[in-house]
Amino acid sequence: GVWEVPFTPSGTITAVSLTPARGEAASGTAQTFTATLTDTHGVSDFGVVNLLVNNFIDGRNARYLAYVPLTNLLLLVDDGGDAGGPFACSMVLNGSAATIQNSQCSVSGVGSAAAKSGNTLTLVLDITFKPPFAGNRILWLAGRDLASGNNTDWQAMGTWTVQ
C-alpha cells in the first residue's frame, strides 16, 4: 500500500482518484487506469495532468505521461525523463488508433480517452508495461492549471507490480 501525510492542495485542483489503486499483471498485458481530477474553476482551467509510474518521483526510465486538456494531446516523456521534452511521442485522445511507446511502456489510443464535464476531468489510459519495467512501482498523479499557479503537487495514488 501507499501512505502519505494528508495533503491539502494549494490551489483549486484536486487529484481525486486513480483506479485501480493497486494491482499486478504480467509485463506485456494491457491495463486500464482511470485518473479523476477536479478543478473548482472548471475543466477549461486545467493546464496539464501528469501520471508517473516509478519507485520515486523521477521521470528517468519511468512511465511518465503528460496530458494537455486544451489540445487533447497525450505526451509520453522519453527515457531521459525531462518533462519539458524531448518527448518519445504523442497522440490525440478520443478516437486515435495510434500507439505511443518508450522502452518502459506503450499506451494504446484504442481504450484511452479523456472526458471533461463541469469541474471533473477523467483520463482513461490503456497501458502495457514492457519487461524492462518489472518490479513494484508507485503510481503518482499531479495536475496544474493553465497559469501554473495552482497545482496538486505529486500525489502517491497507488501501487502496481509488473511481473
C-alpha positions as CSV (number, residue, x, y, z in Angstrom):
1,G,0.0,0.0,0.0
2,V,0.8,3.7,-0.1
3,W,0.7,6.0,2.9
4,E,1.3,9.7,2.9
5,V,0.8,12.7,5.1
6,P,-2.7,14.3,4.4
7,F,-2.3,17.0,1.8
8,T,-4.5,20.0,1.0
9,P,-3.9,21.3,-2.5
10,S,-2.5,24.9,-2.6
11,G,-4.9,25.8,-5.4
12,T,-8.2,24.8,-6.8
13,I,-7.2,21.5,-8.4
14,T,-7.6,18.1,-6.6
15,A,-6.4,14.7,-7.6
16,V,-9.5,12.7,-6.6
17,S,-8.6,9.1,-7.6
18,L,-6.6,6.7,-9.7
19,T,-8.1,3.3,-10.2
20,P,-7.1,0.6,-9.8
21,A,-5.2,1.8,-6.8
22,R,-3.2,-1.3,-6.6
23,G,-2.7,-4.5,-8.6
24,E,-0.3,-6.6,-10.5
25,A,0.0,-8.0,-14.0
26,A,2.5,-9.7,-16.2
27,S,4.5,-7.4,-18.5
28,G,3.0,-7.3,-21.9
29,T,-0.5,-7.3,-20.5
30,A,-2.6,-4.2,-21.2
31,Q,-4.1,-2.5,-18.1
32,T,-6.6,0.3,-17.9
33,F,-6.0,3.1,-15.4
34,T,-8.6,5.8,-14.7
35,A,-7.5,9.1,-13.2
36,T,-10.0,11.6,-11.9
37,L,-9.2,15.2,-11.1
38,T,-11.3,18.3,-10.3
39,D,-10.8,22.0,-10.7
40,T,-13.2,24.4,-9.0
41,H,-12.7,26.8,-11.9
42,G,-13.9,24.2,-14.4
43,V,-12.1,21.8,-16.7
44,S,-11.1,24.6,-19.1
45,D,-8.7,25.7,-16.3
46,F,-6.6,22.5,-16.4
47,G,-3.1,23.1,-18.0
48,V,-1.6,19.6,-17.7
49,V,-2.2,16.3,-15.9
50,N,0.9,14.1,-15.2
51,L,0.9,10.4,-14.5
52,L,4.2,8.9,-13.3
53,V,4.9,5.3,-12.5
54,N,8.2,4.6,-10.9
55,N,9.7,3.8,-7.5
56,F,10.2,7.5,-6.7
57,I,9.4,10.9,-8.2
58,D,11.8,10.7,-11.1
59,G,10.9,10.5,-14.8
60,R,14.1,8.8,-15.9
61,N,13.5,5.3,-17.2
62,A,9.9,5.6,-16.0
63,R,6.4,5.6,-17.4
64,Y,5.8,9.4,-17.4
65,L,2.8,10.8,-19.2
66,A,1.6,14.3,-19.7
67,Y,-2.0,15.1,-20.8
68,V,-2.8,18.6,-22.1
69,P,-6.6,19.1,-22.0
70,L,-6.6,22.2,-24.1
71,T,-5.3,20.3,-27.1
72,N,-6.4,16.8,-26.0
73,L,-2.8,15.7,-26.5
74,L,-1.2,12.9,-24.6
75,L,2.6,13.1,-24.4
76,L,5.0,10.2,-23.4
77,V,8.2,11.5,-21.9
78,D,11.3,9.8,-23.3
79,D,13.6,7.6,-21.2
80,G,15.6,10.7,-20.2
81,G,12.7,11.8,-18.1
82,D,12.7,15.5,-18.7
83,A,9.0,16.7,-18.5
84,G,9.9,19.7,-20.8
85,G,10.9,17.3,-23.6
86,P,12.1,15.9,-25.8
87,F,9.1,13.5,-25.8
88,A,9.2,10.0,-27.1
89,C,5.9,10.5,-28.9
90,S,2.4,11.9,-28.6
91,M,-1.2,11.3,-29.7
92,V,-4.5,13.0,-29.7
93,L,-7.0,11.2,-27.5
94,N,-10.6,10.2,-28.2
95,G,-10.6,8.3,-31.4
96,S,-6.9,7.8,-32.2
97,A,-5.9,4.2,-33.2
98,A,-2.2,5.2,-32.6
99,T,0.1,3.6,-30.0
100,I,2.9,5.6,-28.3
101,Q,5.8,3.9,-26.6
102,N,9.1,4.2,-24.9
103,S,11.3,1.4,-23.6
104,Q,9.2,1.1,-20.4
105,C,5.6,1.0,-21.7
106,S,3.2,1.6,-24.5
107,V,-0.1,3.4,-24.5
108,S,-2.9,2.5,-26.9
109,G,-5.2,5.1,-28.3
110,V,-7.9,2.4,-28.5
111,G,-9.2,2.2,-25.0
112,S,-7.7,5.5,-23.9
113,A,-9.8,8.6,-23.6
114,A,-10.4,11.9,-21.8
115,A,-13.8,13.1,-20.6
116,K,-14.4,16.7,-19.4
117,S,-17.6,17.5,-17.5
118,G,-18.2,20.6,-15.4
119,N,-15.3,20.6,-12.9
120,T,-14.2,17.0,-13.5
121,L,-11.6,15.6,-15.8
122,T,-11.4,11.8,-16.2
123,L,-8.5,10.4,-18.1
124,V,-8.6,6.7,-19.1
125,L,-5.3,5.2,-20.3
126,D,-4.8,1.7,-21.8
127,I,-1.2,1.0,-20.8
128,T,1.1,-2.0,-21.4
129,F,4.3,-2.3,-19.3
130,K,7.3,-3.8,-21.0
131,P,9.6,-6.4,-19.4
132,P,12.4,-3.9,-18.5
133,F,9.9,-2.2,-16.2
134,A,9.3,-5.3,-14.0
135,G,9.0,-4.7,-10.2
136,N,7.0,-2.9,-7.6
137,R,6.1,0.7,-8.7
138,I,4.2,3.7,-7.2
139,L,1.5,5.4,-9.2
140,W,1.9,9.2,-8.9
141,L,-0.7,11.8,-10.2
142,A,-0.4,15.6,-10.5
143,G,-2.4,18.4,-12.1
144,R,-1.8,22.1,-12.5
145,D,-3.8,25.0,-14.0
146,L,-3.1,26.9,-17.2
147,A,-1.2,29.6,-15.4
148,S,0.9,27.0,-13.5
149,G,-0.1,28.9,-10.3
150,N,-2.2,26.2,-8.7
151,N,-1.3,22.5,-8.6
152,T,-1.8,19.3,-6.6
153,D,1.9,18.5,-6.3
154,W,2.7,14.9,-6.8
155,Q,0.2,12.6,-5.1
156,A,1.0,8.9,-4.4
157,M,-2.3,7.3,-5.6
158,G,-1.4,3.6,-5.5
159,T,1.0,0.8,-6.3
160,W,1.4,-1.6,-9.2
161,T,3.6,-4.7,-9.6
162,V,4.8,-5.5,-13.1
163,Q,5.7,-9.2,-13.2
